[in-house]
Amino acid sequence: SFLIEHDRERALQFNCALAEVFQYILLNKSHELVLLKDEIEFLGHYCALLKLRFSEGIQVFLPDKDLLNEYLIPPISLQVLLENAVKHNQFSPEQPLEVRLAIERNTISVCNELRRKDTGNISSNIGLRNLDERYRLIMQKGIRVDCAGSWFTVTLPLLKTS
């Protein structure tokens, strides 16, 4: 609503990106797997929303596009991890949150520098637990969560298309 009153152009961009996000969710919520290419494209729309909301406070580095047609992934998995990074970390345009995605050996990793928000609340990790349960049901493999030093990484199994 702030954008509608103060920056109509950005409000229109936000509305278009939000429509793309909702369309993807509605089209794929009942699918067990989608092409990684489609999931990354969806993540791009979600990143557009974050950029409009947080400006240069968020920087997302996507994997090499050459491999995206080779893998399947449960839908909305990557968005959950990006949302998790935004929810739990401090960032600003002066100190942006960098989130990096990388594909390696039939997995995709989502990694960010750990800069926990000082909210006084301890995370219940329900989002990660739900994602792990989904993976165990669909892929028969769980996710891997590593919190080593100042980095937080979640690695998801991928399924080869052929």
N, C-alpha and C positions, 0 to 999 in steps of 0.2 A: 504494500500500500504506500510505503514511503516513495518508492520509485514512480508510482503512478502520479503522485502529486508533484514530485520534484524533477523527474527525468523520464519523460514519456518514451524516448527512444530506447533507453535501457529497460524500461518496463515492458516494451514490446519484445525486445530480445529475450528477456526473462520468460515472458509468456510463451514464446515459440519454443524455447529450450524445455520448459516445463511440459508443454504439450508432447514433445518428442519423448521425454522421460516417461510420462504416463502411458503413452501409446505402446512403448516397448514393454512396460510392465504388464499392461492388459493383454498384449498379444502373446507374451511368453510365460506368464505366471503358472500355466498348467503344463508347460514343457519341462521335462527333466533335464534336457541338455540343449544348448544352442551353440552355434559356431562362435569360436573365440573372436573372430572378426566382428560379428554382430554385437557381442558383449563389449568390445573395445569401442565400437561406434556409439553404443548407448552410454558408455562411461564418458565419452567426449561431450555428449549433451549434458550429462550431470555436471561435468567439469565447467561447462559454460555457465550453469546456474551458480556454481561456487565462485567463479570469476566475477560474475555480476554482483554477487553478494559481498565478497571479501576482496575484490580488486586483485592486487598483486600479492596478497597474503598467502595465496595457494599456488603452488607450481607442481604440475603433474607431468611426469615423464613417462610416456607410453613405450611399449616394446616395439622392436623392429616389425614392421608390417609384413615382411616376407613369410613369417611363420603362422600368421593368424588364421589362414584357411585350413591348416593341418590339424587343428585341435577343437575339441568340444569342451564345454564347461557348463555347470548349472547356472541358469540365468540369475542375474542380479547379485552374484557373488562378489564381484569386484567393487560394485557400488557400496555394498555393506562395509567393505574394508576401508574404502575412502571416507565414507561417513564416520566410521570409527576413528580414523586418524584426526579428522576435523573436530569431532566431539571431545576427544581426550587430550588434545595438545594446544599449547599456546602458539600464536603466530600473529604476524602483522605484516604490512607491506615492507617494513624495514627489516624484519626477520621472518621471511616467508617459510611456510611449511612446505618442504619438498617431499613429494611422494613419488617413488620410483617403482615401475613395474618391469620385471625381467622374466623372460622365458628361458628355462634351462632344464634339460632332461625330463621332458613330459610333465613339467610343473611351471606354474607362474608364481612369482614372488612379488608381494607388495611390501615395500620397505619405506619407513620414515624415521627421521631423527626423533627421538623421544624427548619431548618437552612438556611434561604433564602439566595440565591446568591445576592450579591450587584451589580446588573447590571444597576440599575437606571431605568429599565423598569418595569412597572406595568403589571402584568399578565392580559390578556383579559379573562381568564378562558374558552376559546372556547372549549378546549378538554373536560372539565367537563360538559359544557353545552351540547355538542354533545352527550356525553355518557348519560346524563340525558334524553335527547330527545329520544334516542334509547330505553332506559328502559321504558319510558312512552308509546312508541308505541308498544313494544313487550310484556312487563310485566304488563302494566297498573299501574305501580308504579315507582316513581322517585328514584334517588339515594339520599343519605344523606351525606352532607359534614360538618364536624365538625373541626373547628380550635380553639381548646381550649388550651390556654397557649402555651406550646412549642411543642404540638403534632398536627399533621394533619391526619385526618382519613376520609376515604370515605367508606361508607357502601352501598353494593349492594344487592338488593333482589335476592333470589334464588328461583327456582321453584322445588318442589319435583318431582321426577320421577314417583312416584306411588300415 
